[in-house]
């Protein structure tokens, strides 16, 4: 029940690329002190923040070295930054070495997360973060 | 398996599969042993239209991807506010095809297991 290898590589690489462009754009806005672009569809539709709202500001805080603010704004930002740094390097390394270690690792992680006990933990974590997010923003 | 039974199965379940997969599926089913027939009939497929509705409502949180079994992509979508809103819109067009592919994978798995 997993996607094709080439699709996964193209998708994850383009998501990372768009992420970097977005962060660069926001960083530019942040420095010029004007109002940034608000892209979250969920927040724009319902005015309630989604579980990962605040991660842009958190990543910008991380870039300027403020880890505590980043964790306060959204703890997921640490995970996102980790993924965004490691993923493109891993994909490039796989391309150079002509191996499929990233794909194998992804399949392994996915099969672990599909087990109910791990899935349940992840859902609880996401809901906790969501509740905290809603409390913070109101 | 009789032809009539096979055609009946394909007619009732054709909406769950891609049109180009149907001929392949028909060949696979006609070569299948009769003992697997009962197992095939209790298989549950995901409805592409339902998935489209879920994608409209829960797309920004990645619920559609979680439901069809792409847990990894679902988490990716959840962590990035639905891929900054772009992935959500792209998935509105892709989710029906992805669901049909998952269904095809499921039935092939049942045939060859």
gemmi code that builds the backbone of each chain (N, CA, C; Angstrom):
import gemmi

chains = {
    "A": [
        ("UNK", (0.832, -1.206, 0.000), (0.000, 0.000, 0.000), (0.865, 1.254, 0.000)),
        ("UNK", (1.936, 1.306, -0.765), (2.773, 2.506, -0.788), (2.852, 3.073, -2.198)),
        ("UNK", (3.267, 4.334, -2.286), (3.319, 4.968, -3.591), (4.572, 4.545, -4.344)),
        ("UNK", (4.613, 4.891, -5.648), (5.773, 4.539, -6.473), (6.992, 5.344, -6.027)),
        ("UNK", (8.153, 4.741, -6.263), (9.393, 5.353, -5.805), (9.633, 6.714, -6.465)),
        ("UNK", (9.483, 6.774, -7.789), (9.777, 8.033, -8.487), (8.823, 9.131, -8.036)),
        ("UNK", (7.530, 8.776, -7.848), (6.540, 9.755, -7.393), (6.932, 10.325, -6.043)),
        ("UNK", (7.351, 9.436, -5.121), (7.712, 9.870, -3.776), (8.876, 10.851, -3.824)),
        ("UNK", (9.902, 10.534, -4.648), (11.085, 11.376, -4.728), (10.737, 12.741, -5.305)),
        ("UNK", (9.970, 12.741, -6.395), (9.617, 14.018, -7.029), (8.772, 14.850, -6.080)),
        ("UNK", (7.780, 14.209, -5.460), (6.858, 14.915, -4.563), (7.595, 15.517, -3.375)),
        ("UNK", (8.418, 14.690, -2.695), (9.057, 15.215, -1.488), (10.058, 16.311, -1.838)),
        ("UNK", (10.748, 16.144, -2.979), (11.718, 17.162, -3.370), (11.018, 18.475, -3.701)),
        ("UNK", (9.891, 18.391, -4.442), (9.216, 19.638, -4.805), (8.574, 20.301, -3.594)),
        ("UNK", (8.058, 19.476, -2.653), (7.480, 20.061, -1.437), (8.553, 20.824, -0.665)),
        ("UNK", (9.751, 20.223, -0.563), (10.856, 20.898, 0.136), (11.253, 22.185, -0.581)),
        ("UNK", (11.313, 22.120, -1.904), (11.715, 23.282, -2.697), (10.732, 24.430, -2.500)),
        ("UNK", (9.417, 24.102, -2.605), (8.390, 25.128, -2.403), (8.486, 25.672, -0.977)),
        ("UNK", (8.762, 24.782, -0.017), (8.920, 25.195, 1.375), (10.050, 26.198, 1.532)),
        ("UNK", (11.204, 25.914, 0.892), (12.348, 26.838, 0.981), (12.014, 28.180, 0.351)),
        ("UNK", (11.350, 28.150, -0.827), (10.981, 29.400, -1.497), (10.046, 30.213, -0.610)),
        ("UNK", (9.083, 29.506, -0.007), (8.096, 30.168, 0.860), (8.782, 30.808, 2.055)),
        ("UNK", (9.708, 30.054, 2.681), (10.422, 30.588, 3.849), (11.253, 31.813, 3.451)),
        ("UNK", (11.904, 31.711, 2.264), (12.713, 32.840, 1.797), (11.837, 34.060, 1.589)),
        ("UNK", (10.656, 33.842, 0.989), (9.715, 34.945, 0.754), (9.268, 35.569, 2.069)),
        ("UNK", (8.900, 34.687, 3.017), (8.417, 35.180, 4.313), (9.521, 35.905, 5.068)),
        ("UNK", (10.757, 35.410, 4.924), (11.896, 36.012, 5.611), (12.111, 37.437, 5.110)),
        ("UNK", (11.940, 37.582, 3.798), (12.056, 38.887, 3.163), (11.005, 39.842, 3.729)),
        ("UNK", (9.755, 39.342, 3.830), (8.643, 40.136, 4.367), (8.904, 40.504, 5.829)),
        ("UNK", (9.435, 39.517, 6.566), (9.700, 39.635, 7.994), (10.699, 40.759, 8.241)),
        ("UNK", (11.733, 40.797, 7.370), (12.760, 41.822, 7.537), (12.240, 43.214, 7.189)),
        ("UNK", (11.349, 43.278, 6.199), (10.845, 44.598, 5.811), (9.658, 45.017, 6.680)),
        ("UNK", (9.332, 44.164, 7.690), (8.321, 44.475, 8.713), (6.922, 44.750, 8.155)),
        ("UNK", (6.609, 44.223, 6.974), (5.242, 44.366, 6.459), (4.458, 43.099, 6.795)),
        ("UNK", (3.168, 43.096, 6.504), (2.328, 41.959, 6.861), (2.623, 40.780, 5.910)),
        ("UNK", (2.872, 39.611, 6.497), (3.198, 38.438, 5.701), (1.974, 37.827, 5.050)),
        ("UNK", (2.210, 36.884, 4.159), (1.134, 36.202, 3.440), (0.560, 35.103, 4.336)),
        ("UNK", (-0.764, 35.049, 4.449), (-1.403, 34.020, 5.264), (-1.979, 32.955, 4.339)),
        ("UNK", (-1.341, 31.768, 4.294), (-1.728, 30.790, 3.268), (-2.666, 29.698, 3.779)),
        ("UNK", (-2.817, 29.575, 5.112), (-3.564, 28.425, 5.628), (-5.050, 28.510, 5.246)),
        ("UNK", (-5.501, 27.558, 4.438), (-6.891, 27.559, 3.978), (-7.837, 27.377, 5.159)),
        ("UNK", (-7.463, 26.466, 6.056), (-8.308, 26.136, 7.210), (-8.542, 27.381, 8.079)),
        ("UNK", (-7.462, 28.128, 8.315), (-7.569, 29.312, 9.168), (-8.360, 30.419, 8.471)),
        ("UNK", (-8.142, 30.548, 7.169), (-8.857, 31.592, 6.439), (-10.355, 31.296, 6.369)),
        ("UNK", (-10.709, 29.999, 6.310), (-12.127, 29.637, 6.192), (-12.837, 29.701, 7.531)),
        ("UNK", (-12.176, 29.186, 8.588), (-12.889, 29.016, 9.858), (-12.459, 29.996, 10.946)),
        ("UNK", (-11.395, 30.743, 10.725), (-10.743, 31.639, 11.698), (-10.160, 30.902, 12.915)),
        ("UNK", (-10.289, 29.546, 12.924), (-9.646, 28.748, 13.981), (-8.298, 28.291, 13.428)),
        ("UNK", (-7.216, 28.428, 14.186), (-5.929, 27.961, 13.671), (-5.882, 26.436, 13.518)),
        ("UNK", (-5.176, 25.947, 12.518), (-5.041, 24.503, 12.311), (-3.871, 23.977, 13.146)),
        ("UNK", (-3.691, 22.651, 13.252), (-2.634, 22.124, 14.139), (-1.239, 22.646, 13.824)),
        ("UNK", (-0.979, 23.022, 12.568), (0.388, 23.453, 12.259), (0.479, 24.944, 11.996)),
        ("UNK", (-0.564, 25.716, 12.354), (-0.473, 27.167, 12.210), (0.572, 27.701, 13.183)),
        ("UNK", (1.297, 28.695, 12.738), (2.340, 29.262, 13.589), (3.703, 28.710, 13.264)),
        ("UNK", (3.758, 27.675, 12.406), (5.082, 27.093, 12.150), (5.936, 27.993, 11.276)),
        ("UNK", (5.321, 28.832, 10.438), (6.131, 29.781, 9.652), (6.865, 30.733, 10.584)),
        ("UNK", (6.109, 31.338, 11.522), (6.726, 32.259, 12.478), (7.769, 31.525, 13.322)),
        ("UNK", (7.437, 30.253, 13.674), (8.371, 29.481, 14.495), (9.668, 29.220, 13.746)),
        ("UNK", (9.561, 28.894, 12.435), (10.775, 28.635, 11.648), (11.586, 29.910, 11.496)),
        ("UNK", (10.889, 31.037, 11.304), (11.602, 32.316, 11.205), (12.325, 32.629, 12.512)),
        ("UNK", (11.666, 32.281, 13.644), (12.319, 32.477, 14.949), (13.532, 31.574, 15.079)),
        ("UNK", (13.398, 30.333, 14.577), (14.528, 29.389, 14.634), (15.705, 29.895, 13.809)),
        ("UNK", (15.388, 30.470, 12.642), (16.448, 30.987, 11.765), (17.231, 32.085, 12.481)),
        ("UNK", (16.509, 32.911, 13.255), (17.230, 33.955, 13.993), (17.745, 33.458, 15.347)),
        ("UNK", (17.637, 32.125, 15.577), (18.302, 31.516, 16.726), (17.486, 31.456, 17.999)),
        ("UNK", (16.200, 31.785, 17.926), (15.374, 31.822, 19.130), (14.583, 30.519, 19.280)),
        ("UNK", (15.205, 29.505, 19.885), (14.601, 28.174, 19.940), (13.356, 28.150, 20.824)),
        ("UNK", (13.407, 28.876, 21.969), (12.280, 28.838, 22.913), (11.012, 29.440, 22.301)),
        ("UNK", (11.155, 30.549, 21.600), (10.004, 31.155, 20.919), (9.450, 30.187, 19.882)),
        ("UNK", (10.357, 29.504, 19.173), (9.938, 28.545, 18.147), (9.101, 27.439, 18.771)),
        ("UNK", (9.558, 26.911, 19.919), (8.809, 25.835, 20.573), (7.478, 26.353, 21.094)),
        ("UNK", (7.479, 27.606, 21.587), (6.223, 28.176, 22.071), (5.229, 28.367, 20.927)),
        ("UNK", (5.698, 28.858, 19.781), (4.797, 29.126, 18.651), (4.248, 27.836, 18.054)),
        ("UNK", (5.100, 26.873, 17.815), (4.641, 25.559, 17.343), (5.756, 24.531, 17.477)),
        ("UNK", (5.586, 23.520, 18.360), (6.644, 22.523, 18.564), (6.940, 21.703, 17.303)),
        ("UNK", (5.942, 21.638, 16.391), (6.156, 20.875, 15.158), (7.241, 21.485, 14.277)),
        ("UNK", (7.547, 22.795, 14.525), (8.501, 23.464, 13.643), (9.878, 22.809, 13.705)),
        ("UNK", (10.241, 22.282, 14.890), (11.541, 21.596, 15.029), (11.578, 20.402, 14.075)),
        ("UNK", (10.464, 19.642, 14.070), (10.343, 18.469, 13.196), (10.409, 18.884, 11.729)),
        ("UNK", (9.685, 19.973, 11.397), (9.645, 20.429, 9.998), (11.038, 20.852, 9.541)),
        ("UNK", (11.742, 21.619, 10.404), (13.096, 22.067, 10.043), (14.009, 20.863, 9.833)),
        ("UNK", (13.906, 19.877, 10.754), (14.722, 18.663, 10.619), (14.470, 17.968, 9.298)),
        ("UNK", (13.182, 17.781, 8.974), (12.826, 17.105, 7.731), (13.322, 17.904, 6.528)),
        ("UNK", (13.141, 19.241, 6.593), (13.510, 20.073, 5.438), (15.007, 20.107, 5.202)),
        ("UNK", (15.793, 19.932, 6.267), (17.253, 19.911, 6.067), (17.698, 18.537, 5.567)),
        ("UNK", (17.154, 17.483, 6.186), (17.644, 16.141, 5.877), (17.147, 15.638, 4.519)),
        ("UNK", (15.830, 15.880, 4.229), (15.214, 15.270, 3.038), (15.916, 15.553, 1.699)),
        ("UNK", (16.168, 16.839, 1.342), (16.805, 17.076, 0.045), (18.185, 16.443, -0.050)),
        ("UNK", (18.942, 16.489, 1.088), (20.282, 15.892, 1.081), (20.188, 14.387, 0.839)),
        ("UNK", (19.214, 13.753, 1.540), (19.049, 12.306, 1.430), (18.675, 11.913, -0.005)),
        ("UNK", (17.750, 12.709, -0.598), (17.311, 12.414, -1.964), (18.474, 12.576, -2.938)),
        ("UNK", (19.257, 13.660, -2.752), (20.411, 13.881, -3.638), (21.424, 12.746, -3.494)),
        ("UNK", (21.654, 12.342, -2.242), (22.609, 11.263, -1.973), (22.142, 9.963, -2.640)),
        ("UNK", (20.822, 9.707, -2.540), (20.253, 8.522, -3.183), (20.434, 8.578, -4.693)),
        ("UNK", (20.251, 9.809, -5.240), (20.417, 9.978, -6.686), (21.845, 9.718, -7.118)),
        ("UNK", (22.800, 10.211, -6.302), (24.215, 10.042, -6.661), (24.639, 8.583, -6.502)),
        ("UNK", (24.247, 7.991, -5.363), (24.676, 6.613, -5.074), (23.841, 5.571, -5.822)),
        ("UNK", (22.747, 6.027, -6.457), (21.836, 5.140, -7.182), (21.248, 4.050, -6.271)),
        ("UNK", (20.898, 4.446, -5.052), (20.282, 3.487, -4.135), (18.855, 3.939, -3.833)),
        ("UNK", (18.137, 3.178, -3.029), (16.766, 3.586, -2.692), (16.554, 3.513, -1.184)),
        ("UNK", (17.567, 3.995, -0.428), (17.482, 3.877, 1.030), (16.353, 4.734, 1.589)),
        ("UNK", (16.128, 5.933, 1.001), (15.063, 6.808, 1.495), (13.703, 6.150, 1.308)),
        ("UNK", (13.501, 5.557, 0.130), (12.223, 4.894, -0.158), (11.962, 3.744, 0.814)),
        ("UNK", (12.997, 2.943, 1.059), (12.854, 1.800, 1.979), (12.526, 2.287, 3.382)),
        ("UNK", (13.221, 3.372, 3.795), (13.012, 3.919, 5.127), (11.588, 4.460, 5.257)),
        ("UNK", (11.137, 5.146, 4.192), (9.773, 5.714, 4.185), (8.731, 4.601, 4.342)),
        ("UNK", (8.907, 3.494, 3.584), (7.956, 2.376, 3.664), (7.931, 1.787, 5.075)),
        ("UNK", (9.138, 1.689, 5.679), (9.247, 1.121, 7.019), (8.517, 2.000, 8.033)),
        ("UNK", (8.783, 3.312, 7.963), (8.142, 4.271, 8.881), (6.627, 4.220, 8.708)),
        ("UNK", (6.183, 4.144, 7.443), (4.745, 4.147, 7.179), (4.080, 2.910, 7.773)),
        ("UNK", (4.732, 1.757, 7.625), (4.122, 0.536, 8.169), (4.089, 0.569, 9.697)),
        ("UNK", (5.083, 1.231, 10.311), (5.065, 1.363, 11.774), (3.918, 2.266, 12.197)),
        ("UNK", (3.744, 3.386, 11.466), (2.720, 4.359, 11.869), (1.304, 3.836, 11.639)),
        ("UNK", (1.169, 2.836, 10.773), (-0.170, 2.306, 10.525), (-0.634, 1.355, 11.623)),
        ("UNK", (0.280, 0.997, 12.542), (-0.146, 0.191, 13.687), (-0.957, 1.066, 14.638)),
        ("UNK", (-2.105, 0.553, 15.133), (-3.005, 1.401, 15.926), (-2.350, 2.096, 17.105)),
        ("UNK", (-1.459, 1.404, 17.855), (-0.936, 2.050, 19.072), (-0.086, 3.271, 18.753)),
        ("UNK", (0.736, 3.190, 17.688), (1.550, 4.344, 17.320), (0.678, 5.443, 16.713)),
        ("UNK", (-0.264, 5.020, 15.866), (-1.180, 5.984, 15.247), (-1.941, 6.756, 16.300)),
        ("UNK", (-2.381, 6.055, 17.348), (-3.137, 6.676, 18.429), (-2.298, 7.743, 19.137)),
        ("UNK", (-1.021, 7.398, 19.413), (-0.118, 8.356, 20.067), (0.013, 9.617, 19.223)),
        ("UNK", (0.193, 9.421, 17.887), (0.378, 10.575, 17.006), (-0.864, 11.451, 17.014)),
        ("UNK", (-2.060, 10.803, 16.964), (-3.315, 11.560, 16.953), (-3.452, 12.377, 18.239)),
        ("UNK", (-3.130, 11.746, 19.385), (-3.217, 12.452, 20.668), (-2.285, 13.669, 20.672)),
        ("UNK", (-1.043, 13.468, 20.179), (-0.069, 14.567, 20.132), (-0.593, 15.719, 19.288)),
        ("UNK", (-1.139, 15.361, 18.099), (-1.624, 16.400, 17.183), (-2.788, 17.156, 17.814)),
        ("UNK", (-3.698, 16.414, 18.478), (-4.861, 17.075, 19.093), (-4.422, 17.979, 20.247)),
        ("UNK", (-3.429, 17.517, 21.045), (-2.906, 18.353, 22.128), (-2.346, 19.650, 21.565)),
        ("UNK", (-1.535, 19.518, 20.494), (-0.918, 20.706, 19.905), (-1.976, 21.635, 19.331)),
        ("UNK", (-3.013, 21.042, 18.755), (-4.095, 21.826, 18.161), (-4.806, 22.646, 19.254)),
        ("UNK", (-5.121, 21.944, 20.374), (-5.810, 22.630, 21.482), (-4.963, 23.781, 22.009)),
        ("UNK", (-3.664, 23.508, 22.174), (-2.742, 24.535, 22.657), (-2.709, 25.715, 21.690)),
        ("UNK", (-2.706, 25.373, 20.385), (-2.686, 26.389, 19.339), (-3.910, 27.293, 19.431)),
        ("UNK", (-5.086, 26.658, 19.627), (-6.331, 27.434, 19.693), (-6.322, 28.331, 20.932)),
        ("UNK", (-5.830, 27.774, 22.078), (-5.778, 28.563, 23.317), (-4.834, 29.762, 23.150)),
        ("UNK", (-3.661, 29.513, 22.497), (-2.674, 30.569, 22.304), (-3.217, 31.739, 21.481)),
        ("UNK", (-3.980, 31.368, 20.438), (-4.379, 32.405, 19.474), (-5.590, 33.217, 19.943)),
        ("UNK", (-6.299, 32.711, 20.971), (-7.491, 33.466, 21.380), (-7.230, 34.295, 22.642)),
    ],
    "B": [
        ("UNK", (-14.201, -19.602, -13.128), (-15.336, -18.738, -12.835), (-16.145, -18.492, -14.108)),
        ("UNK", (-17.452, -18.497, -13.966), (-18.271, -18.292, -15.171), (-18.183, -16.835, -15.619)),
        ("UNK", (-18.405, -16.658, -16.919), (-18.337, -15.319, -17.489), (-19.387, -14.383, -16.912)),
        ("UNK", (-20.554, -14.994, -16.656), (-21.662, -14.181, -16.155), (-21.351, -13.587, -14.781)),
        ("UNK", (-20.797, -14.444, -13.936), (-20.420, -14.030, -12.584), (-19.380, -12.897, -12.640)),
        ("UNK", (-18.417, -13.089, -13.536), (-17.328, -12.133, -13.693), (-17.844, -10.769, -14.155)),
        ("UNK", (-18.718, -10.813, -15.164), (-19.263, -9.550, -15.683), (-20.087, -8.839, -14.630)),
        ("UNK", (-20.816, -9.623, -13.857), (-21.628, -9.061, -12.782), (-20.728, -8.332, -11.771)),
        ("UNK", (-19.624, -8.992, -11.406), (-18.680, -8.398, -10.444), (-18.111, -7.090, -10.994)),
        ("UNK", (-17.716, -7.121, -12.270), (-17.108, -5.928, -12.857), (-18.117, -4.795, -12.981)),
        ("UNK", (-19.361, -5.155, -13.303), (-20.386, -4.122, -13.469), (-20.675, -3.410, -12.152)),
        ("UNK", (-20.761, -4.200, -11.075), (-21.096, -3.574, -9.793), (-19.914, -2.806, -9.210)),
        ("UNK", (-18.690, -3.214, -9.559), (-17.531, -2.599, -8.919), (-16.705, -1.719, -9.853)),
        ("UNK", (-17.199, -1.457, -11.059), (-16.351, -0.748, -12.031), (-16.002, 0.670, -11.562)),
        ("UNK", (-16.848, 1.298, -10.757), (-16.567, 2.680, -10.351), (-15.397, 2.774, -9.378)),
        ("UNK", (-14.999, 1.628, -8.816), (-13.879, 1.663, -7.877), (-12.514, 1.569, -8.560)),
        ("UNK", (-12.509, 1.320, -9.891), (-11.218, 1.125, -10.560), (-11.064, 2.080, -11.736)),
        ("UNK", (-9.796, 2.316, -12.119), (-9.519, 3.126, -13.303), (-10.007, 2.373, -14.532)),
        ("UNK", (-10.480, 3.124, -15.540), (-11.044, 2.456, -16.725), (-9.995, 1.611, -17.447)),
        ("UNK", (-8.731, 2.105, -17.456), (-7.701, 1.333, -18.164), (-7.277, 0.083, -17.400)),
        ("UNK", (-7.644, 0.006, -16.105), (-7.297, -1.182, -15.319), (-8.329, -2.296, -15.480)),
        ("UNK", (-9.525, -1.947, -16.017), (-10.622, -2.923, -16.029), (-10.318, -4.143, -16.890)),
        ("UNK", (-9.677, -3.931, -18.044), (-9.384, -5.057, -18.936), (-8.374, -5.995, -18.278)),
        ("UNK", (-7.353, -5.368, -17.672), (-6.337, -6.152, -16.952), (-6.997, -6.946, -15.825)),
        ("UNK", (-7.902, -6.262, -15.113), (-8.581, -6.888, -13.977), (-9.427, -8.074, -14.447)),
        ("UNK", (-10.080, -7.901, -15.599), (-10.929, -8.975, -16.143), (-10.091, -10.218, -16.467)),
        ("UNK", (-8.927, -9.969, -17.059), (-8.032, -11.090, -17.368), (-7.568, -11.793, -16.102)),
        ("UNK", (-7.197, -10.975, -15.109), (-6.721, -11.547, -13.845), (-7.809, -12.409, -13.201)),
        ("UNK", (-9.039, -11.867, -13.226), (-10.144, -12.569, -12.566), (-10.498, -13.861, -13.293)),
        ("UNK", (-10.426, -13.848, -14.628), (-10.803, -15.062, -15.353), (-9.784, -16.180, -15.172)),
        ("UNK", (-8.521, -15.773, -14.873), (-7.495, -16.799, -14.636), (-7.408, -17.222, -13.169)),
        ("UNK", (-8.189, -16.554, -12.318), (-8.096, -16.812, -10.882), (-8.744, -18.148, -10.500)),
        ("UNK", (-8.231, -18.745, -9.403), (-8.863, -19.979, -8.920), (-10.223, -19.653, -8.305)),
        ("UNK", (-11.147, -20.608, -8.406), (-12.500, -20.371, -7.875), (-12.532, -20.231, -6.364)),
        ("UNK", (-11.526, -20.824, -5.694), (-11.544, -20.805, -4.224), (-11.367, -19.392, -3.664)),
        ("UNK", (-10.782, -18.479, -4.479), (-10.537, -17.119, -3.983), (-11.739, -16.210, -4.174)),
        ("UNK", (-12.751, -16.710, -4.840), (-13.909, -15.893, -5.195), (-14.615, -15.326, -3.961)),
        ("UNK", (-14.774, -16.192, -2.932), (-15.462, -15.758, -1.711), (-14.713, -14.618, -1.033)),
        ("UNK", (-13.380, -14.736, -1.055), (-12.551, -13.725, -0.428), (-12.704, -12.378, -1.152)),
        ("UNK", (-12.792, -12.451, -2.473), (-12.930, -11.216, -3.247), (-14.245, -10.508, -2.955)),
        ("UNK", (-15.279, -11.325, -2.753), (-16.603, -10.715, -2.594), (-16.780, -9.960, -1.290)),
        ("UNK", (-15.971, -10.286, -0.280), (-16.109, -9.544, 0.975), (-15.133, -8.379, 1.067)),
        ("UNK", (-14.354, -8.148, 0.004), (-13.433, -7.004, 0.032), (-14.209, -5.695, 0.048)),
        ("UNK", (-13.705, -4.734, 0.867), (-14.349, -3.432, 0.913), (-13.472, -2.436, 0.160)),
        ("UNK", (-14.073, -1.726, -0.786), (-13.309, -0.726, -1.529), (-13.683, 0.676, -1.076)),
        ("UNK", (-12.714, 1.595, -1.239), (-12.979, 3.000, -0.904), (-13.662, 3.663, -2.097)),
        ("UNK", (-14.730, 4.404, -1.819), (-15.459, 5.073, -2.890), (-14.756, 6.383, -3.284)),
        ("UNK", (-14.365, 6.539, -4.557), (-13.666, 7.760, -4.968), (-14.464, 9.039, -4.706)),
        ("UNK", (-15.783, 8.986, -4.868), (-16.589, 10.197, -4.652), (-16.578, 10.619, -3.186)),
        ("UNK", (-16.679, 9.627, -2.296), (-16.611, 9.932, -0.856), (-15.264, 10.568, -0.516)),
        ("UNK", (-14.203, 10.020, -1.132), (-12.867, 10.557, -0.869), (-12.763, 12.000, -1.343)),
        ("UNK", (-13.443, 12.323, -2.447), (-13.411, 13.701, -2.955), (-14.072, 14.643, -1.951)),
        ("UNK", (-15.190, 14.195, -1.364), (-15.878, 15.016, -0.363), (-14.977, 15.210, 0.862)),
        ("UNK", (-14.326, 14.099, 1.284), (-13.423, 14.189, 2.442), (-12.256, 15.113, 2.134)),
        ("UNK", (-11.787, 15.067, 0.868), (-10.681, 15.931, 0.480), (-11.096, 17.399, 0.516)),
        ("UNK", (-12.364, 17.667, 0.159), (-12.867, 19.043, 0.208), (-12.926, 19.551, 1.646)),
        ("UNK", (-13.392, 18.652, 2.551), (-13.615, 19.079, 3.936), (-12.354, 18.973, 4.794)),
        ("UNK", (-11.649, 17.847, 4.666), (-10.510, 17.609, 5.554), (-9.178, 17.653, 4.846)),
        ("UNK", (-9.155, 18.196, 3.627), (-7.916, 18.265, 2.847), (-6.785, 19.003, 3.538)),
        ("UNK", (-7.049, 20.190, 4.110), (-5.955, 20.930, 4.755), (-5.296, 20.168, 5.904)),
        ("UNK", (-6.022, 19.213, 6.507), (-5.417, 18.431, 7.594), (-4.872, 17.094, 7.105)),
        ("UNK", (-5.029, 16.806, 5.803), (-4.483, 15.564, 5.255), (-5.308, 14.320, 5.545)),
        ("UNK", (-6.568, 14.508, 5.966), (-7.387, 13.352, 6.344), (-7.637, 12.413, 5.156)),
        ("UNK", (-7.769, 12.991, 3.950), (-8.005, 12.166, 2.763), (-6.854, 11.194, 2.527)),
        ("UNK", (-5.626, 11.698, 2.669), (-4.450, 10.840, 2.464), (-4.346, 9.757, 3.546)),
        ("UNK", (-4.687, 10.125, 4.773), (-4.665, 9.121, 5.846), (-5.660, 8.013, 5.533)),
        ("UNK", (-6.848, 8.393, 5.034), (-7.910, 7.411, 4.837), (-7.604, 6.408, 3.735)),
        ("UNK", (-6.923, 6.840, 2.659), (-6.623, 5.866, 1.609), (-5.358, 5.069, 1.919)),
        ("UNK", (-4.710, 5.353, 3.036), (-3.582, 4.522, 3.457), (-2.216, 5.125, 3.217)),
        ("UNK", (-2.158, 6.375, 2.697), (-0.876, 7.051, 2.511), (-0.517, 7.810, 3.787)),
        ("UNK", (-0.156, 7.071, 4.842), (0.067, 7.728, 6.133), (1.218, 8.738, 6.073)),
        ("UNK", (2.269, 8.372, 5.370), (3.435, 9.260, 5.279), (3.078, 10.590, 4.650)),
        ("UNK", (2.387, 10.526, 3.508), (1.986, 11.761, 2.829), (0.986, 12.541, 3.670)),
        ("UNK", (0.114, 11.808, 4.393), (-0.866, 12.459, 5.259), (-0.184, 13.296, 6.313)),
        ("UNK", (0.873, 12.744, 6.922), (1.598, 13.494, 7.949), (2.293, 14.709, 7.337)),
        ("UNK", (2.824, 14.503, 6.121), (3.435, 15.630, 5.417), (2.444, 16.749, 5.193)),
        ("UNK", (1.230, 16.364, 4.832), (0.189, 17.358, 4.562), (-0.272, 18.034, 5.850)),
        ("UNK", (-0.355, 17.253, 6.924), (-0.805, 17.790, 8.211), (0.190, 18.815, 8.763)),
        ("UNK", (1.494, 18.486, 8.632), (2.524, 19.344, 9.208), (2.691, 20.654, 8.446)),
        ("UNK", (2.270, 20.688, 7.179), (2.525, 21.888, 6.380), (1.237, 22.636, 6.047)),
        ("UNK", (0.189, 22.487, 6.883), (-1.094, 23.165, 6.632), (-1.618, 22.804, 5.241)),
        ("UNK", (-1.575, 21.518, 4.893), (-2.015, 21.087, 3.560), (-1.088, 21.575, 2.469)),
        ("UNK", (0.217, 21.468, 2.711), (1.196, 21.876, 1.701), (1.025, 23.332, 1.305)),
        ("UNK", (0.907, 24.222, 2.310), (0.705, 25.663, 2.114), (-0.537, 25.957, 1.284)),
        ("UNK", (-1.498, 25.027, 1.305), (-2.733, 25.250, 0.568), (-2.655, 24.817, -0.881)),
        ("UNK", (-1.428, 24.647, -1.407), (-1.285, 24.262, -2.819), (-1.606, 22.783, -2.979)),
        ("UNK", (-0.994, 21.964, -2.106), (-1.159, 20.514, -2.157), (-2.640, 20.148, -1.989)),
        ("UNK", (-3.348, 20.895, -1.108), (-4.769, 20.645, -0.899), (-5.541, 20.765, -2.211)),
        ("UNK", (-5.234, 21.833, -2.958), (-5.952, 22.070, -4.213), (-5.555, 21.019, -5.249)),
        ("UNK", (-4.255, 20.691, -5.314), (-3.796, 19.668, -6.262), (-4.458, 18.324, -5.943)),
        ("UNK", (-4.561, 18.016, -4.649), (-5.132, 16.733, -4.238), (-6.618, 16.618, -4.559)),
        ("UNK", (-7.309, 17.745, -4.678), (-8.720, 17.684, -5.068), (-8.855, 16.996, -6.429)),
        ("UNK", (-7.835, 17.184, -7.281), (-7.872, 16.581, -8.609), (-7.261, 15.194, -8.628)),
        ("UNK", (-6.333, 14.938, -7.713), (-5.602, 13.663, -7.747), (-6.244, 12.575, -6.899)),
        ("UNK", (-7.073, 12.958, -5.909), (-7.466, 11.988, -4.891), (-8.330, 10.857, -5.462)),
        ("UNK", (-9.187, 11.169, -6.455), (-10.041, 10.116, -7.004), (-9.202, 9.048, -7.712)),
        ("UNK", (-8.220, 9.493, -8.507), (-7.335, 8.552, -9.184), (-6.527, 7.740, -8.196)),
        ("UNK", (-6.047, 8.426, -7.151), (-5.232, 7.738, -6.141), (-6.058, 6.670, -5.428)),
        ("UNK", (-7.334, 6.992, -5.130), (-8.201, 6.019, -4.467), (-8.408, 4.795, -5.351)),
        ("UNK", (-8.648, 5.035, -6.650), (-8.862, 3.909, -7.571), (-7.616, 3.039, -7.664)),
        ("UNK", (-6.446, 3.691, -7.668), (-5.201, 2.911, -7.715), (-5.040, 2.055, -6.469)),
        ("UNK", (-5.388, 2.634, -5.311), (-5.300, 1.873, -4.057), (-6.232, 0.667, -4.102)),
        ("UNK", (-7.444, 0.865, -4.650), (-8.399, -0.239, -4.754), (-7.855, -1.348, -5.644)),
        ("UNK", (-7.233, -0.950, -6.755), (-6.653, -1.927, -7.687), (-5.558, -2.720, -6.975)),
        ("UNK", (-4.741, -2.007, -6.209), (-3.658, -2.642, -5.459), (-4.225, -3.662, -4.477)),
        ("UNK", (-5.324, -3.269, -3.838), (-5.960, -4.121, -2.828), (-6.488, -5.408, -3.455)),
        ("UNK", (-7.167, -5.278, -4.608), (-7.761, -6.471, -5.228), (-6.662, -7.377, -5.795)),
        ("UNK", (-5.593, -6.776, -6.336), (-4.493, -7.601, -6.850), (-3.817, -8.353, -5.709)),
        ("UNK", (-3.689, -7.674, -4.570), (-3.106, -8.310, -3.394), (-3.949, -9.516, -2.969)),
        ("UNK", (-5.292, -9.341, -3.027), (-6.185, -10.429, -2.631), (-6.106, -11.585, -3.621)),
        ("UNK", (-5.943, -11.264, -4.917), (-5.871, -12.325, -5.928), (-4.586, -13.130, -5.758)),
        ("UNK", (-3.474, -12.434, -5.506), (-2.180, -13.125, -5.459), (-1.783, -13.634, -4.081)),
        ("UNK", (-2.584, -13.332, -3.050), (-2.175, -13.788, -1.719), (-2.510, -15.268, -1.527)),
    ],
}
model = gemmi.Model(1)
for chain_id, residues in chains.items():
    chain = gemmi.Chain(chain_id)
    for i, (resn, *xyz) in enumerate(residues, 1):
        res = gemmi.Residue()
        res.name, res.seqid = resn, gemmi.SeqId(i, " ")
        for name, pos in zip(("N", "CA", "C"), xyz):
            atom = gemmi.Atom()
            atom.name, atom.element = name, gemmi.Element(name[0])
            atom.pos, atom.b_iso = gemmi.Position(*pos), 0.0
            res.add_atom(atom)
        chain.add_residue(res)
    model.add_chain(chain)
structure = gemmi.Structure()
structure.add_model(model)
structure.setup_entities()
